Amino acid sequence: MTENEEISDQERQILLNRLHKCLFWVGEQIPNKIYIKGKEVNLHEVVWEIVNKTKLDEDDLKNIDYFLELLCDKEKEYDDCLEHDHLNCEEAKELFDQAAGVMRAIMDLKELTISSKRKVIFKNRQICNDVNTDEWDTLTEDIKQNEL
């Protein structure tokens, strides 16, 4: 198949099956930027800031839960596109990588919402004392103002 040809139904199904295998997201790269509700989000930076924040308060946890909903919607959007859109090989691969990276971000953030896991994570990690949370702070402001 050439790069400009649409992927076959079989190739499409292989990509979707890979995407939904257990622990598939391990080792995947979180995308630098994605668009959620028309706004550009520096996803890699936001996840890094949240994971490295020295303490998460109740507002953070509430915002993480909401952000997780948005990310799950985005992952579903990628899934639907991969399943139904007319895609060539290159487009399918890019969409697959984006979906896998969003799944990785979801899993990283989900662990922080479970109290027992959060305690273990915070106890055993190397804390970055000089974490700048500008991206997370901006995102939470957008959430509070219902702009995201």
Summary of the structure (lengths in Angstrom):
residues: 148
radius of gyration: 16.9
end to end distance: 39.6
largest distance: 51.4
contacts: 394
relative contact order: 0.19
helix: 64%
strand: 5%
